[in-house]
């Protein structure tokens, strides 16, 4: 993944649909399309934040006037790849009123009583919103495959169900931004050690992380299958190198900026006489302090 600045990031990071994926062939420390230095990348991320916030406000405003469009960001990756960090540093720049964040954990008893997409449908963003999935419906072809939580035939059928579901979403006005945060085995070890060594990070550590790490090859294979079978023209996968946190934040900010710019949401037009109401407000008499205090 060589650095290129003449193409947008949606092209640079997009995985080719229908082609075999070998994650080991992708450098998790690469910085495709990024500014030349970490400092420049961080500064550019800050600058993008203001533009993202403005576009989000326009999307939210358009939604109040009947525009059905919305955005769904899907974050997938191995433990410590930065799903929570992305929510904090990138999504944190948005107005919470227009966001819907869902972190998917192990399914509850009620959720297990339904099909695997039932709980996902309940968490989808509404018109004008930006939804963020920290893990997602892909867990049902990842951990379910690695941990053998369902029959192989059932897991195999889920790829097609996911593709149908995502096509349904896009046809209903959802822009899907599916990001695989690609972290290396070595970097995961460093981040897990950091969690153990720092008291302020230790709360993030789960003893089960070590057991999951031992299954790294199986998870890599499960991800390769999911990325290969569910990278479609209407819902592509973007592989984001995630060993460098600054690049991860820059890349996802840039991807969102490109998608929102392409949507180009507009503030709704007013259906009242702006000039008349403005003149009416300007004619309001100034109230004394005593009169102001009597207002409800």
LUMMITOR-245746 format. One record per residue (C-alpha): residue in three letters; x, z, y. Coordinates in steps of 0.5 Angstrom, whole numbers, plus 500, padded with zeros to 3 digits. Layout:
// LUMMITOR-245746
r | c1 | c3 | c2
ALA | X | Z | Y;
...
END
This chain:
// LUMMITOR-245746
r | c1 | c3 | c2
UNK | 500 | 500 | 500;
UNK | 504 | 498 | 506;
UNK | 503 | 500 | 513;
UNK | 499 | 494 | 516;
UNK | 496 | 495 | 523;
UNK | 493 | 488 | 524;
UNK | 487 | 490 | 519;
UNK | 482 | 495 | 520;
UNK | 483 | 501 | 515;
UNK | 476 | 499 | 511;
UNK | 480 | 493 | 509;
UNK | 487 | 497 | 508;
UNK | 484 | 503 | 504;
UNK | 478 | 499 | 500;
UNK | 479 | 499 | 492;
UNK | 478 | 492 | 490;
UNK | 471 | 492 | 486;
UNK | 471 | 490 | 479;
UNK | 478 | 491 | 478;
UNK | 482 | 496 | 473;
UNK | 485 | 502 | 477;
UNK | 491 | 505 | 476;
UNK | 492 | 511 | 480;
UNK | 499 | 512 | 479;
UNK | 501 | 506 | 482;
UNK | 498 | 509 | 489;
UNK | 503 | 513 | 493;
UNK | 500 | 519 | 495;
UNK | 505 | 520 | 501;
UNK | 503 | 513 | 504;
UNK | 501 | 512 | 511;
UNK | 498 | 505 | 511;
UNK | 495 | 503 | 518;
UNK | 497 | 510 | 521;
UNK | 501 | 511 | 528;
UNK | 509 | 511 | 527;
UNK | 510 | 519 | 527;
UNK | 506 | 525 | 525;
UNK | 505 | 527 | 532;
UNK | 502 | 520 | 534;
UNK | 497 | 521 | 528;
UNK | 495 | 527 | 530;
UNK | 494 | 525 | 538;
UNK | 490 | 519 | 535;
UNK | 486 | 523 | 531;
UNK | 484 | 528 | 537;
UNK | 483 | 522 | 541;
UNK | 478 | 519 | 536;
UNK | 474 | 525 | 536;
UNK | 471 | 524 | 543;
UNK | 469 | 517 | 541;
UNK | 466 | 520 | 534;
UNK | 462 | 525 | 537;
UNK | 459 | 520 | 542;
UNK | 457 | 515 | 537;
UNK | 454 | 521 | 533;
UNK | 450 | 523 | 539;
UNK | 448 | 516 | 539;
UNK | 446 | 515 | 532;
UNK | 442 | 522 | 532;
UNK | 438 | 520 | 539;
UNK | 436 | 513 | 535;
UNK | 434 | 517 | 529;
UNK | 429 | 521 | 534;
UNK | 426 | 514 | 536;
UNK | 425 | 511 | 529;
UNK | 432 | 508 | 527;
UNK | 432 | 510 | 520;
UNK | 440 | 509 | 519;
UNK | 444 | 514 | 517;
UNK | 451 | 516 | 514;
UNK | 453 | 519 | 508;
UNK | 460 | 521 | 507;
UNK | 462 | 522 | 500;
UNK | 469 | 526 | 499;
UNK | 472 | 527 | 492;
UNK | 479 | 529 | 489;
UNK | 482 | 534 | 485;
UNK | 483 | 541 | 487;
UNK | 487 | 542 | 493;
UNK | 486 | 535 | 495;
UNK | 483 | 537 | 502;
UNK | 475 | 536 | 501;
UNK | 474 | 543 | 505;
UNK | 480 | 541 | 510;
UNK | 477 | 534 | 512;
UNK | 470 | 538 | 513;
UNK | 474 | 543 | 518;
UNK | 478 | 538 | 522;
UNK | 474 | 532 | 522;
UNK | 467 | 533 | 521;
UNK | 468 | 539 | 525;
UNK | 468 | 535 | 531;
UNK | 461 | 533 | 530;
UNK | 455 | 536 | 533;
UNK | 452 | 541 | 527;
UNK | 445 | 539 | 529;
UNK | 446 | 532 | 527;
UNK | 450 | 533 | 520;
UNK | 448 | 536 | 513;
UNK | 454 | 538 | 509;
UNK | 453 | 540 | 502;
UNK | 458 | 543 | 497;
UNK | 456 | 541 | 490;
UNK | 458 | 547 | 485;
UNK | 456 | 547 | 478;
UNK | 449 | 546 | 477;
UNK | 444 | 551 | 477;
UNK | 439 | 552 | 471;
UNK | 433 | 549 | 475;
UNK | 438 | 543 | 477;
UNK | 440 | 542 | 469;
UNK | 432 | 542 | 468;
UNK | 432 | 535 | 472;
UNK | 436 | 529 | 471;
UNK | 443 | 529 | 475;
UNK | 441 | 525 | 481;
UNK | 435 | 530 | 482;
UNK | 439 | 535 | 486;
UNK | 443 | 530 | 490;
UNK | 437 | 526 | 493;
UNK | 435 | 533 | 496;
UNK | 441 | 534 | 500;
UNK | 441 | 526 | 503;
UNK | 441 | 526 | 510;
UNK | 435 | 524 | 514;
UNK | 434 | 519 | 519;
UNK | 440 | 519 | 525;
UNK | 444 | 524 | 521;
UNK | 451 | 524 | 518;
UNK | 451 | 527 | 511;
UNK | 457 | 530 | 508;
UNK | 458 | 531 | 500;
UNK | 464 | 536 | 498;
UNK | 464 | 533 | 491;
UNK | 458 | 529 | 489;
UNK | 454 | 526 | 484;
UNK | 460 | 523 | 481;
UNK | 462 | 530 | 478;
UNK | 457 | 528 | 473;
UNK | 462 | 523 | 470;
UNK | 468 | 527 | 472;
UNK | 468 | 534 | 470;
UNK | 462 | 532 | 465;
UNK | 467 | 527 | 462;
UNK | 473 | 531 | 461;
UNK | 469 | 538 | 459;
UNK | 465 | 534 | 454;
UNK | 459 | 537 | 458;
UNK | 454 | 531 | 455;
UNK | 454 | 526 | 450;
UNK | 459 | 520 | 451;
UNK | 453 | 515 | 451;
UNK | 449 | 519 | 456;
UNK | 456 | 519 | 461;
UNK | 457 | 512 | 460;
UNK | 450 | 510 | 462;
UNK | 451 | 514 | 469;
UNK | 455 | 509 | 472;
UNK | 450 | 504 | 472;
UNK | 445 | 509 | 474;
UNK | 450 | 511 | 480;
UNK | 450 | 504 | 482;
UNK | 443 | 503 | 482;
UNK | 442 | 509 | 486;
UNK | 447 | 507 | 491;
UNK | 444 | 500 | 492;
UNK | 437 | 504 | 493;
UNK | 441 | 508 | 499;
UNK | 444 | 502 | 502;
UNK | 437 | 498 | 502;
UNK | 434 | 504 | 506;
UNK | 439 | 504 | 511;
UNK | 444 | 509 | 509;
UNK | 452 | 507 | 510;
UNK | 456 | 510 | 504;
UNK | 463 | 512 | 506;
UNK | 466 | 514 | 499;
UNK | 473 | 517 | 500;
UNK | 477 | 519 | 494;
UNK | 483 | 524 | 496;
UNK | 489 | 522 | 492;
UNK | 494 | 528 | 491;
UNK | 500 | 528 | 487;
UNK | 501 | 533 | 481;
UNK | 507 | 535 | 485;
UNK | 503 | 536 | 491;
UNK | 498 | 540 | 488;
UNK | 503 | 545 | 485;
UNK | 506 | 546 | 492;
UNK | 499 | 548 | 495;
UNK | 497 | 552 | 489;
UNK | 503 | 556 | 490;
UNK | 502 | 557 | 497;
UNK | 495 | 560 | 496;
UNK | 498 | 565 | 491;
UNK | 504 | 566 | 496;
UNK | 500 | 567 | 503;
UNK | 495 | 573 | 503;
UNK | 491 | 569 | 508;
UNK | 490 | 563 | 503;
UNK | 489 | 567 | 497;
UNK | 482 | 567 | 497;
UNK | 482 | 560 | 496;
UNK | 485 | 561 | 489;
UNK | 481 | 561 | 483;
UNK | 485 | 562 | 476;
UNK | 481 | 557 | 473;
UNK | 485 | 552 | 478;
UNK | 491 | 553 | 473;
UNK | 486 | 551 | 467;
UNK | 484 | 545 | 470;
UNK | 491 | 543 | 472;
UNK | 493 | 543 | 465;
UNK | 487 | 537 | 464;
UNK | 490 | 533 | 470;
UNK | 491 | 526 | 465;
UNK | 484 | 527 | 463;
UNK | 482 | 527 | 470;
UNK | 486 | 522 | 472;
UNK | 483 | 517 | 467;
UNK | 476 | 520 | 469;
UNK | 477 | 518 | 476;
UNK | 480 | 511 | 474;
UNK | 474 | 509 | 471;
UNK | 469 | 512 | 476;
UNK | 473 | 508 | 481;
UNK | 473 | 502 | 477;
UNK | 466 | 502 | 475;
UNK | 463 | 504 | 482;
UNK | 466 | 500 | 487;
UNK | 461 | 495 | 489;
UNK | 460 | 491 | 495;
UNK | 455 | 495 | 498;
UNK | 458 | 502 | 496;
UNK | 466 | 501 | 496;
UNK | 471 | 506 | 495;
UNK | 476 | 508 | 499;
UNK | 483 | 511 | 497;
UNK | 486 | 516 | 502;
UNK | 493 | 518 | 500;
UNK | 492 | 526 | 501;
UNK | 499 | 529 | 500;
UNK | 500 | 529 | 508;
UNK | 494 | 532 | 511;
UNK | 495 | 529 | 518;
UNK | 494 | 522 | 515;
UNK | 488 | 524 | 511;
UNK | 485 | 527 | 517;
UNK | 487 | 521 | 521;
UNK | 485 | 516 | 516;
UNK | 478 | 519 | 515;
UNK | 477 | 519 | 522;
UNK | 479 | 512 | 523;
UNK | 474 | 510 | 517;
UNK | 468 | 514 | 520;
UNK | 470 | 511 | 527;
UNK | 470 | 504 | 524;
UNK | 463 | 505 | 520;
UNK | 460 | 508 | 526;
UNK | 462 | 502 | 531;
UNK | 460 | 497 | 526;
UNK | 453 | 500 | 526;
UNK | 453 | 501 | 534;
UNK | 447 | 506 | 535;
UNK | 444 | 505 | 541;
UNK | 440 | 511 | 546;
UNK | 433 | 509 | 545;
UNK | 429 | 506 | 551;
UNK | 425 | 510 | 555;
UNK | 417 | 509 | 556;
UNK | 416 | 512 | 562;
UNK | 418 | 511 | 570;
UNK | 424 | 514 | 571;
UNK | 424 | 513 | 578;
UNK | 418 | 516 | 579;
UNK | 420 | 523 | 575;
UNK | 426 | 523 | 579;
UNK | 423 | 523 | 586;
UNK | 418 | 528 | 584;
UNK | 423 | 533 | 582;
UNK | 427 | 531 | 588;
UNK | 421 | 533 | 592;
UNK | 420 | 540 | 589;
UNK | 421 | 545 | 594;
UNK | 427 | 550 | 594;
UNK | 424 | 557 | 591;
UNK | 426 | 564 | 594;
UNK | 430 | 569 | 589;
UNK | 423 | 573 | 589;
UNK | 419 | 567 | 587;
UNK | 424 | 565 | 582;
UNK | 423 | 572 | 579;
UNK | 416 | 571 | 578;
UNK | 416 | 564 | 574;
UNK | 415 | 565 | 566;
END
